[in-house]
């Protein structure tokens, strides 16, 4: 077991906790407690237009009602812009980030000119237009300069993972055209600044990991361990979310909510106590404890 374990739950306050987000909260809490570590909560409210008024406070109350109480005061990303700016300045000064003048339409046109079919609703792989300069246009966003080659990492549940970032994602945004900080930069800066050693979060976030690892490396920050948990699926077979009908967690019956979350995590007991949940978690993940980053 690592000497110091610091874990975190990092909700975006777009609405109250629901059955799906409780799974990530419980898993990160269990893993921290099973390691005798600390557990922090970070409110990821950088994407202000998507945040719902009062949602962060509701989430903190819901966590408390479930007995998931952080070891420190929660931090709020909306108050940490200076840290993100310092990281961007460092990347720019080392030529790892550059300004971009392209609109979505510019990117679609450049991709079409290169013969790439236009995938509706799909994320566009940035063709690198502004790497060569802005061509006299005003800067809108800032992008990270990706390099060719496979990024490989180990996930404690999913096993060996890899992604060819330059080909599959392209130069990704660090600061958006609307002036807001991108999730990728904020999460990497905060995880390092808070000393997070293990990231436990939902599997839907797994494909951000390669971007976060290259950013950690470019900023000379440590790479934590990763465990991406199973998701709760909604009636349409997609990840449960507010958009597909997830109801806010009923915290008048916290044990019921916690047991449902524990079952998604493969902890078999019905009506289990927190101590039993911890014992099952330790048994289930014992072999994955002493990995690099642990
Ligand atoms: N704020 C992100 C979300 O709620 C989670 C980020 C993370 O755990 O890295 O989806």
Boltz pocket constraint, residues with backbone or C-beta under 6 A from the ligand:
constraints:
  - pocket:
      binder: B
      contacts: [[A, 9], [A, 10], [A, 11], [A, 12], [A, 44], [A, 187], [A, 200], [A, 201], [A, 205]]
      max_distance: 6.0
